[in-house]
Amino acid sequence: MNRFARPLQIACRCAARAAAVLLRTGRVLVAAVVRADARAEAALRSWARPTTTRVVEVLRRLAAANCGDALSRHLPCRSRERTRDASLLDDRP
């Protein structure tokens, strides 16, 4: 047997053990990152949903108050609807 065979065997065994430990550690780290990401996403969603709802409600109120702007063309406008309804009821030619 060659004089380098035994140290090489020991080195390979140590490298295999180190790789197994790194693999296990990597899996644990990936699982922790995935859990943290899911928690962060849930927290962001729980914060963003009510905020978005409030912003949309404010935009709707602004559009209802001022029907002449570009925003109101995309949102319901009460005074424009009232004007249209009044013109339908108007008998003048």
Z-matrix of the N, CA and C atoms (Angstrom, degrees):
N
C 1 1.449
C 2 1.526 1 108.42
N 3 1.241 2 114.80 1 139.15
C 4 1.456 3 122.84 2 -176.60
C 5 1.527 4 109.40 3 -71.20
N 6 1.314 5 118.87 4 150.39
C 7 1.462 6 121.73 5 -173.66
C 8 1.525 7 112.49 6 -72.79
N 9 1.350 8 117.60 7 -15.69
C 10 1.469 9 120.72 8 178.96
C 11 1.528 10 112.26 9 -93.77
N 12 1.318 11 117.68 10 -8.29
C 13 1.461 12 121.09 11 -174.21
C 14 1.527 13 111.46 12 -64.66
N 15 1.309 14 118.04 13 -48.88
C 16 1.468 15 120.44 14 -177.24
C 17 1.535 16 111.80 15 -64.76
N 18 1.336 17 119.98 16 -49.24
C 19 1.468 18 118.78 17 176.82
C 20 1.529 19 112.48 18 -60.57
N 21 1.336 20 116.32 19 -34.40
C 22 1.465 21 120.01 20 178.48
C 23 1.526 22 110.45 21 -67.15
N 24 1.337 23 116.53 22 -39.80
C 25 1.468 24 120.98 23 176.82
C 26 1.528 25 110.44 24 -61.43
N 27 1.313 26 116.02 25 -45.55
C 28 1.465 27 120.96 26 -179.66
C 29 1.530 28 110.10 27 -63.23
N 30 1.320 29 116.41 28 -43.37
C 31 1.467 30 120.54 29 -179.93
C 32 1.528 31 110.94 30 -63.47
N 33 1.329 32 116.75 31 -41.56
C 34 1.470 33 120.11 32 179.50
C 35 1.529 34 110.63 33 -65.43
N 36 1.340 35 116.48 34 -41.27
C 37 1.455 36 120.09 35 179.20
C 38 1.536 37 110.35 36 -63.71
N 39 1.325 38 116.01 37 -42.18
C 40 1.475 39 120.07 38 178.17
C 41 1.530 40 110.85 39 -64.27
N 42 1.321 41 116.05 40 -40.85
C 43 1.466 42 119.88 41 179.16
C 44 1.527 43 110.56 42 -64.57
N 45 1.324 44 117.19 43 -39.30
C 46 1.464 45 120.78 44 178.94
C 47 1.526 46 110.54 45 -65.26
N 48 1.344 47 116.29 46 -41.75
C 49 1.469 48 119.30 47 177.86
C 50 1.528 49 111.05 48 -64.45
N 51 1.322 50 115.64 49 -43.01
C 52 1.471 51 119.62 50 179.48
C 53 1.528 52 110.54 51 -62.72
N 54 1.335 53 116.63 52 -40.06
C 55 1.464 54 120.16 53 178.80
C 56 1.527 55 110.70 54 -64.49
N 57 1.338 56 117.01 55 -40.16
C 58 1.465 57 120.37 56 178.97
C 59 1.527 58 110.73 57 -64.43
N 60 1.331 59 116.38 58 -42.02
C 61 1.466 60 120.10 59 178.48
C 62 1.525 61 110.21 60 -63.97
N 63 1.331 62 116.38 61 -44.62
C 64 1.471 63 119.98 62 178.76
C 65 1.522 64 111.36 63 -62.34
N 66 1.311 65 116.93 64 -39.09
C 67 1.462 66 120.78 65 179.13
C 68 1.525 67 110.58 66 -63.92
N 69 1.349 68 116.48 67 -45.80
C 70 1.463 69 119.63 68 177.77
C 71 1.522 70 111.22 69 -62.48
N 72 1.318 71 116.37 70 -43.71
C 73 1.467 72 120.81 71 179.17
C 74 1.521 73 110.43 72 -62.88
N 75 1.325 74 115.83 73 -40.97
C 76 1.470 75 119.95 74 178.03
C 77 1.516 76 111.77 75 -61.78
N 78 1.327 77 116.22 76 -42.16
C 79 1.472 78 119.63 77 178.87
C 80 1.522 79 111.04 78 -63.43
N 81 1.325 80 116.21 79 -42.08
C 82 1.468 81 120.47 80 179.03
C 83 1.524 82 110.05 81 -63.62
N 84 1.333 83 116.43 82 -43.18
C 85 1.466 84 119.93 83 179.17
C 86 1.525 85 111.66 84 -63.86
N 87 1.319 86 116.76 85 -42.48
C 88 1.468 87 120.27 86 179.06
C 89 1.524 88 110.10 87 -62.71
N 90 1.324 89 117.23 88 -43.28
C 91 1.469 90 120.11 89 178.83
C 92 1.525 91 110.82 90 -62.53
N 93 1.335 92 116.52 91 -40.39
C 94 1.470 93 119.70 92 178.98
C 95 1.521 94 111.29 93 -65.55
N 96 1.327 95 116.69 94 -40.38
C 97 1.470 96 120.30 95 179.12
C 98 1.525 97 110.35 96 -65.91
N 99 1.319 98 117.14 97 -41.37
C 100 1.471 99 120.75 98 179.15
C 101 1.525 100 110.27 99 -62.95
N 102 1.341 101 117.03 100 -43.17
C 103 1.466 102 119.69 101 178.14
C 104 1.523 103 111.27 102 -63.99
N 105 1.327 104 116.46 103 -43.86
C 106 1.471 105 119.99 104 179.38
C 107 1.522 106 110.76 105 -63.49
N 108 1.334 107 116.43 106 -39.18
C 109 1.459 108 120.37 107 179.12
C 110 1.524 109 110.67 108 -64.73
N 111 1.326 110 116.80 109 -42.28
C 112 1.468 111 120.20 110 179.02
C 113 1.526 112 110.83 111 -64.01
N 114 1.331 113 116.39 112 -40.50
C 115 1.471 114 119.25 113 178.47
C 116 1.520 115 111.20 114 -65.87
N 117 1.326 116 116.29 115 -42.85
C 118 1.469 117 119.96 116 -179.99
C 119 1.525 118 110.64 117 -63.99
N 120 1.328 119 116.42 118 -41.05
C 121 1.465 120 119.96 119 179.08
C 122 1.528 121 111.09 120 -64.34
N 123 1.324 122 116.99 121 -41.86
C 124 1.470 123 120.52 122 178.40
C 125 1.525 124 110.89 123 -64.53
N 126 1.324 125 116.67 124 -40.56
C 127 1.467 126 119.80 125 178.70
C 128 1.520 127 110.95 126 -65.13
N 129 1.327 128 116.35 127 -42.10
C 130 1.465 129 120.08 128 178.80
C 131 1.520 130 110.68 129 -63.76
N 132 1.333 131 116.23 130 -43.02
C 133 1.462 132 119.70 131 178.99
C 134 1.522 133 111.54 132 -62.78
N 135 1.329 134 116.86 133 -42.54
C 136 1.466 135 119.48 134 -178.52
C 137 1.525 136 111.32 135 -67.71
N 138 1.332 137 117.81 136 -26.60
C 139 1.467 138 120.79 137 176.86
C 140 1.528 139 110.41 138 -83.05
N 141 1.334 140 116.93 139 -41.24
C 142 1.465 141 120.95 140 -172.54
C 143 1.523 142 112.77 141 -74.31
N 144 1.308 143 118.09 142 -34.61
C 145 1.469 144 119.74 143 -176.00
C 146 1.523 145 112.21 144 -60.22
N 147 1.345 146 120.62 145 -52.88
C 148 1.469 147 119.00 146 179.15
C 149 1.524 148 112.59 147 -65.96
N 150 1.326 149 116.76 148 -34.29
C 151 1.467 150 119.73 149 179.10
C 152 1.519 151 110.11 150 -64.68
N 153 1.320 152 116.79 151 -44.92
C 154 1.465 153 120.98 152 178.85
C 155 1.518 154 110.45 153 -62.12
N 156 1.323 155 117.02 154 -42.03
C 157 1.465 156 120.70 155 178.83
C 158 1.520 157 110.81 156 -60.85
N 159 1.334 158 116.77 157 -42.86
C 160 1.469 159 119.76 158 179.19
C 161 1.524 160 111.46 159 -65.17
N 162 1.327 161 117.41 160 -41.78
C 163 1.470 162 120.67 161 179.90
C 164 1.520 163 110.34 162 -63.41
N 165 1.328 164 117.43 163 -43.52
C 166 1.466 165 120.94 164 179.58
C 167 1.521 166 110.31 165 -63.11
N 168 1.317 167 117.47 166 -40.67
C 169 1.466 168 120.79 167 178.93
C 170 1.527 169 111.08 168 -63.28
N 171 1.325 170 117.06 169 -42.01
C 172 1.472 171 120.48 170 177.41
C 173 1.522 172 110.29 171 -63.05
N 174 1.327 173 117.27 172 -42.71
C 175 1.468 174 120.16 173 178.90
C 176 1.524 175 111.04 174 -62.63
N 177 1.321 176 116.82 175 -40.26
C 178 1.472 177 119.48 176 178.18
C 179 1.519 178 111.15 177 -63.52
N 180 1.327 179 116.29 178 -41.78
C 181 1.471 180 119.26 179 178.34
C 182 1.522 181 111.31 180 -64.14
N 183 1.327 182 116.81 181 -41.42
C 184 1.471 183 119.82 182 178.24
C 185 1.527 184 110.76 183 -62.69
N 186 1.324 185 116.20 184 -42.40
C 187 1.459 186 119.40 185 179.93
C 188 1.518 187 111.18 186 -66.10
N 189 1.321 188 116.99 187 -37.25
C 190 1.460 189 120.12 188 178.90
C 191 1.521 190 110.85 189 -68.20
N 192 1.318 191 117.43 190 -31.96
C 193 1.461 192 120.96 191 -179.39
C 194 1.522 193 112.11 192 -78.14
N 195 1.325 194 116.95 193 -32.91
C 196 1.464 195 120.41 194 -176.26
C 197 1.517 196 108.86 195 -129.87
N 198 1.321 197 116.98 196 99.05
C 199 1.461 198 120.69 197 -173.66
C 200 1.520 199 113.44 198 -85.82
N 201 1.311 200 118.34 199 -1.59
C 202 1.457 201 119.52 200 -176.62
C 203 1.505 202 114.62 201 -89.03
N 204 1.318 203 118.66 202 -10.09
C 205 1.463 204 118.49 203 -174.90
C 206 1.524 205 111.35 204 -88.48
N 207 1.316 206 115.21 205 170.47
C 208 1.461 207 120.84 206 -176.86
C 209 1.521 208 111.56 207 -67.24
N 210 1.315 209 117.17 208 -31.49
C 211 1.456 210 120.49 209 -179.08
C 212 1.520 211 111.62 210 -62.80
N 213 1.331 212 116.61 211 -37.61
C 214 1.459 213 119.32 212 -175.42
C 215 1.521 214 112.45 213 -69.99
N 216 1.314 215 117.61 214 -18.44
C 217 1.468 216 119.01 215 177.49
C 218 1.520 217 111.04 216 -67.55
N 219 1.327 218 116.33 217 -22.48
C 220 1.460 219 120.01 218 -178.43
C 221 1.520 220 112.41 219 -100.75
N 222 1.313 221 116.69 220 -9.85
C 223 1.463 222 120.78 221 -178.72
C 224 1.526 223 109.42 222 -122.21
N 225 1.323 224 118.56 223 156.61
C 226 1.462 225 120.62 224 179.71
C 227 1.528 226 111.17 225 -60.20
N 228 1.312 227 115.80 226 136.43
C 229 1.462 228 120.61 227 -177.88
C 230 1.523 229 108.01 228 -124.33
N 231 1.320 230 116.79 229 111.79
C 232 1.465 231 120.32 230 -173.45
C 233 1.522 232 112.67 231 -66.46
N 234 1.329 233 117.85 232 -43.10
C 235 1.463 234 117.79 233 -175.73
C 236 1.529 235 110.75 234 -69.45
N 237 1.336 236 118.04 235 -33.25
C 238 1.460 237 119.62 236 176.67
C 239 1.519 238 109.56 237 -65.42
N 240 1.340 239 116.70 238 -40.63
C 241 1.464 240 120.04 239 177.66
C 242 1.523 241 110.80 240 -64.03
N 243 1.339 242 117.00 241 -40.66
C 244 1.469 243 120.08 242 178.65
C 245 1.522 244 110.47 243 -64.07
N 246 1.329 245 117.83 244 -41.04
C 247 1.465 246 121.24 245 179.51
C 248 1.528 247 110.03 246 -63.36
N 249 1.325 248 116.41 247 -43.29
C 250 1.460 249 120.16 248 179.90
C 251 1.528 250 110.15 249 -64.11
N 252 1.327 251 117.42 250 -43.06
C 253 1.466 252 120.84 251 178.54
C 254 1.527 253 111.10 252 -63.54
N 255 1.327 254 117.45 253 -39.75
C 256 1.465 255 120.96 254 179.43
C 257 1.524 256 110.47 255 -65.97
N 258 1.334 257 116.99 256 -38.28
C 259 1.469 258 118.62 257 -179.42
C 260 1.526 259 111.12 258 -69.81
N 261 1.316 260 117.49 259 -28.58
C 262 1.462 261 119.86 260 176.52
C 263 1.524 262 111.13 261 -69.81
N 264 1.331 263 116.67 262 -31.65
C 265 1.461 264 121.00 263 -179.78
C 266 1.528 265 112.38 264 -84.91
N 267 1.308 266 117.27 265 -13.61
C 268 1.467 267 121.81 266 -176.87
C 269 1.532 268 109.48 267 -74.59
N 270 1.352 269 117.20 268 129.29
C 271 1.466 270 121.78 269 -177.91
C 272 1.521 271 112.76 270 -90.87
N 273 1.325 272 117.44 271 -8.62
C 274 1.468 273 119.21 272 -176.41
C 275 1.525 274 111.35 273 -67.38
N 276 1.353 275 116.30 274 142.59
C 277 1.478 276 119.87 275 -179.49
C 278 1.501 277 112.89 276 -75.57
